[in-house]
């Protein structure tokens, strides 16, 4: 038989729209028990829980005070009771303490409302969403203002502390301020542990709270009804937004989610009987002002750009514009799937989608448009050389055959000639060198000098073509070939 407080809670939750299965799961009772409580309008009769031993009855008030108010442990209470004449066993005391703990935890919850700007509630829930034709596990982050019921929703592929901070900061910026209190659950991303009833929060999360001046409050474990304002909307989001819809990308999901929330906040709320966007006009004036700096920027990581304009993040490499080579940049992961690269001033210079394959190289060709010299790594030099010249593949094979490990060096020096000669002239020189199996950048330079003049004035600071030492003897047929 359930107690009166459980009976009341079941009927209250059901009137608020919770399903029978959800209520049974929340209160840890069977679905049939929930059905009986909803069917029977007469509350169950109260029965006092037996303590198991008559010897402990005279000390119940003192036990309640030491256990519930002073938070003393069982062995300490046992020692104190023995001083006062208790001659029962320790197990009898433990049974009594267990009964008191159950009574404390099973108290019915009463709905309460907060003042404008006083409290916001925060939570997240996983969903399996169809994105670009594939089922993807995403995490829906939701922040709701306690007074107006104004909501902010976003999505991420991660559920780590960084994703939590990103979602909260986006919400505060959307609302135009922060509340004095933030109610949430006991997730390990924020709450590290509980010591003697005191929550120990993550230091980084506390730094966010200090910047936005809100007091973090974690509700009691296994009591989700404490933050019912943010719990219930996830069911509505799943049924009215997630199910039956597909999205082109995560950005598409986020954008459409914002539109969905705007439409929802324009409807009348069943509890307040007013539109959240209407009440928000009253509440936003009482929100705490936003800080001048953005907290998420403090979580950026510094990286050194290589000579070939690549930044290493998470075991993969990503390109940046050529002018940022051999400099330090900031990297920041957004919504668990986008890599944002910033220069030292905080300006975004490149955005990449995070690679799912470790060790991959992710390149955007526009980052190399202004590059006069090729990168310094052999694989990248070979790739650019073969892509630039139609005969590049055959000539690079010849370089490997003739000069071995120095093939990348010769290929790079030939690519340097692009600052002075057009690509078609270099291609013609490579074909000529291939005919006579001459594997050397000096040979290509000599052929170009006899073929054309510079196609443009070299930019300031660009080194002139290296002088060719020694004399090169060619048959007359070679020059006849060049004149055709």
Secondary structure, DSSP 8 states (H G I E B T S, - for coil): ---HHHHHHHHHHHHTT--HHHHHHHHT--HHHHHHHHH--S---------S-GGGGGGHHHHHIIIIIS---HHHHHHHHHHTT--S-HHHHHHHHHHHHHHHHT---------TTTEEEEEEEEEEEEETTEEEEEEEEEEEETTT--EEEEEES--SHHHHHHHHHHHHHHHTSB-SEEEE---TTTEEEEETTEEEE-HHHHHHHHHHT-EEEE--TT-GGGGHHHHTHHHHHIIIIITT-EESSHHHHHHHHHHHHHHHHTSB-TTTSSBHHHHHHHHGGGSB---SS-GGGGG-EEEE--TTSEEEETTEEEE--GGGTTSEEEEEEETTTEEEEE-TTS-EEEEEE--SSTT-EE--GGGGTT--S--SSHHHHHHHHHHH-TTHHHHHHHHHHHHGGGHHHHHHHHHHGGGTS-HHHHHHHHHHHHHTT---HHHHHHHHHHH---SS---TT--------S-----HHHHHHHH-
